[in-house]
Amino acid sequence: MKSPLLSLPGAVPAEGVDEGVAAHYGDLFREQRALADGTGFVDLSHRGVVAVTGDDRLSWLHLLLTQHVSDLPVGEATEALVLSANGHIEHALYLVDDGTTVWAHVEPGTQEELIAYLESMKFFYRVEVADRTADTAVVHLPAGSITGVPEGVAVRETPYGRDVFLPREELEAFAAGAGPAAGLLAHEALRVEQHRPRLGFETDHRTIPHELGWIGTAVHLQKGCYRGQETVARVHNLGKPPRRLVFLHLDGSEVHLPPNGAEIRLADDGPDGRKIGFVTTSVRHHELGPVALALVKRNVPVDARLMAEDTAAAQETVVEP
């Protein structure tokens, strides 16, 4: 779904899964600094929006999601996952309940598959699930923003800012009073700085929540059964995940960033060394320079010098070995 905000001056369209919104508006670092200072907004209107209504919405979602939501207070933001039977991550939901409806935004294009799963699990519960992507746009306001939001809209208040669920027809008017606009690349750079994983970027077909630090933030360890819980409990109580998320400081003398999926090897093993991980998201940060998130094997020493393809990298621990 193409955003009308692509008509703003300087807008350069994003590509791939984020197609439909602006990657930037002509000055990536200025846009990052604005967000870091609590000004401006990010157009996330390409993200899927799912709404769940009905008296049983919270108790029903509690049975299906990794998060404890049966008593979710009105207006309190949370995040949750849907796992496969083997505990692999299939969906990530960013939720808030407004008193009558649970609103969730999800990765672009994943809402149809998610809704199909939710519909298959309705049984006798008093719930209705709807795809609201066509009429609802998500806008992100950074932490510290004093921009007002229209009365009556759902808002997720998090330490990183507010996600606002706007009627899509109000997007342009809201943007006119919330500027300056910041593109998705600026948003992604701050996400990487904050070590926050993203479905489809930090995940692959076999990722489990422990590898990304999603235990606690998106997975509640004390709640009842849900699909994939056995794997979550077993790894938490008896073992360690096979991989772990790390934050990489990349060699700033290189012109090109290692792309997502770039193979990581130990620097001491040379270019023919064994692959020990891969880059998941690489960005240029306005203060830190080129940085990335990556998944590496759990037993890689935390002080090991790494190579992401041809780029030297030093790691910071995100998930403990």
SVG drawing of the C-alpha trace seen along z (x, -y; Angstrom):
<svg xmlns="http://www.w3.org/2000/svg" viewBox="-19 -21 63 50">
<polyline fill="none" stroke="black" stroke-width="0.4" points="0.0,0.0 1.7,-3.2 1.7,-6.0 0.6,-9.5 3.5,-10.8 5.8,-9.7 4.8,-13.0 6.6,-15.0 9.7,-16.9 12.8,-14.7 11.0,-11.4 13.0,-8.4 10.9,-5.1 12.0,-2.2 12.4,1.2 11.8,4.8 9.4,5.6 9.2,1.9 8.1,0.8 5.3,-1.8 6.8,-4.3 9.9,-6.5 13.4,-5.2 14.5,-8.8 13.7,-12.4 17.1,-13.4 19.2,-13.6 19.5,-10.4 21.6,-11.7 19.5,-14.8 16.4,-12.5 18.1,-10.3 19.2,-13.2 15.6,-14.6 14.2,-11.3 16.9,-11.0 16.0,-14.5 12.3,-13.6 11.1,-15.5 9.4,-14.5 7.6,-11.2 8.1,-8.0 5.5,-6.8 4.9,-3.2 1.6,-3.0 2.9,0.0 2.7,2.2 -0.2,4.6 -2.9,3.8 -5.0,6.4 -8.0,5.7 -9.6,8.1 -12.9,7.3 -15.3,9.2 -15.8,9.9 -13.3,12.8 -10.5,11.0 -7.9,10.9 -8.5,14.3 -8.6,15.9 -5.3,14.1 -3.8,15.2 -4.1,18.8 -2.5,18.2 0.3,15.8 3.6,16.0 2.7,12.9 0.5,12.7 -2.4,10.6 -5.5,12.0 -5.4,9.0 -3.7,6.5 -4.6,3.0 -6.3,0.6 -3.7,-1.5 -0.7,0.6 1.6,1.5 3.0,5.0 4.5,7.3 4.0,10.9 4.9,13.8 3.1,16.6 5.3,19.7 5.2,22.9 4.7,26.3 8.5,26.6 8.9,23.1 10.1,21.3 9.0,17.7 6.2,17.2 4.7,13.8 5.5,10.8 2.7,8.5 2.9,5.1 -0.3,4.7 -2.5,2.4 -6.0,2.7 -8.2,-0.4 -11.0,1.0 -13.1,2.5 -10.5,3.6 -7.0,5.1 -5.0,3.3 -1.8,4.9 0.6,3.9 2.7,6.5 5.3,6.8 4.1,5.8 2.3,8.5 2.1,10.9 -1.3,10.0 -3.2,12.3 -1.4,15.4 -1.7,14.3 -5.4,13.7 -5.9,17.1 -4.3,18.7 -6.3,16.7 -9.6,17.5 -8.8,21.2 -8.5,20.9 -11.8,19.1 -13.9,22.1 -16.6,20.9 -14.9,17.8 -16.7,14.5 -14.2,12.7 -14.0,11.1 -10.7,10.7 -10.4,8.0 -7.7,6.9 -7.7,3.1 -4.7,2.3 -6.7,0.7 -8.3,-1.9 -5.7,-2.3 -2.1,-3.7 0.6,-3.4 2.7,-6.4 5.7,-6.4 6.4,-9.4 9.8,-9.2 10.4,-9.2 10.1,-12.7 7.8,-13.9 5.2,-16.5 3.1,-16.1 -0.5,-15.6 -2.6,-12.7 -6.2,-12.8 -8.7,-12.0 -10.1,-8.4 -7.3,-6.7 -5.3,-3.8 -1.8,-4.6 1.1,-2.3 3.3,-4.1 6.7,-2.4 10.2,-3.5 11.1,-4.1 8.1,-6.3 4.5,-6.1 2.9,-4.0 -0.3,-5.8 -3.1,-3.9 -4.6,-6.6 -7.5,-6.5 -5.7,-6.3 -7.6,-9.3 -6.1,-11.4 -2.5,-10.5 -1.6,-13.5 -3.2,-16.0 -1.5,-14.5 1.9,-14.6 1.5,-18.2 1.5,-19.0 3.9,-16.4 7.0,-17.1 9.8,-16.9 9.3,-13.6 12.0,-10.9 12.4,-7.9 12.4,-4.2 16.3,-4.1 16.5,-6.5 14.0,-4.4 16.0,-1.3 19.2,-2.9 17.8,-3.7 16.3,-0.2 19.7,1.4 21.2,-1.0 18.6,0.2 19.3,3.9 15.6,4.5 15.0,7.5 12.6,7.4 10.8,10.4 12.1,11.3 15.4,9.5 16.8,11.0 14.7,14.2 14.8,17.1 12.8,20.3 14.5,21.8 14.8,18.8 13.6,19.3 12.9,16.4 15.9,17.0 18.3,16.2 17.1,12.6 16.5,11.6 12.7,11.8 12.3,13.6 10.6,11.2 9.7,8.5 7.6,10.7 7.6,14.1 6.2,14.5 7.7,17.5 5.0,17.9 1.8,18.1 -0.1,21.2 0.1,23.3 0.5,21.9 1.8,23.5 5.6,23.9 5.8,23.4 7.5,26.8 10.5,25.6 10.6,22.2 10.5,23.9 13.0,26.6 15.6,24.2 15.1,21.8 15.3,24.5 17.7,27.0 19.9,25.5 21.1,22.6 19.9,21.5 22.2,22.5 22.7,18.9 22.7,15.4 22.1,11.9 25.1,9.6 25.7,5.9 28.5,5.2 30.7,2.1 31.9,2.2 35.1,0.9 34.2,-2.7 36.8,-2.8 34.7,-0.5 32.5,-2.3 29.9,0.4 27.9,2.0 27.9,5.8 24.4,6.7 21.8,8.6 22.8,12.2 26.5,11.5 28.5,14.4 30.5,13.8 33.8,15.6 36.5,15.4 39.1,12.8 41.9,15.1 40.6,17.9 40.9,15.8 38.5,15.6 38.2,19.4 37.3,19.9 34.1,21.6 30.9,19.6 29.9,18.8 26.9,16.4 25.4,13.8 24.5,10.1 20.8,9.5 20.5,5.7 23.3,3.2 22.9,-0.6 24.9,-3.8 24.2,-5.5 24.6,-9.3 26.9,-8.9 28.1,-5.3 29.0,-5.0 28.4,-1.7 26.9,0.8 24.8,4.0 22.9,6.7 23.9,10.3 23.3,13.8 26.3,15.9 26.8,19.3 26.4,19.3 30.0,20.5 31.7,17.7 34.0,16.0 32.6,12.6 36.0,10.9 36.6,12.6 37.5,10.4 35.0,11.0 34.8,10.4 31.4,9.7 32.4,10.7 35.3,8.3 34.5,5.9 36.2,6.1 33.7,6.1 33.9,6.0 31.0,7.4 29.0,6.2 26.9,8.9 23.2,8.6 22.2,12.1 24.6,13.8 26.4,16.9"/>
</svg>
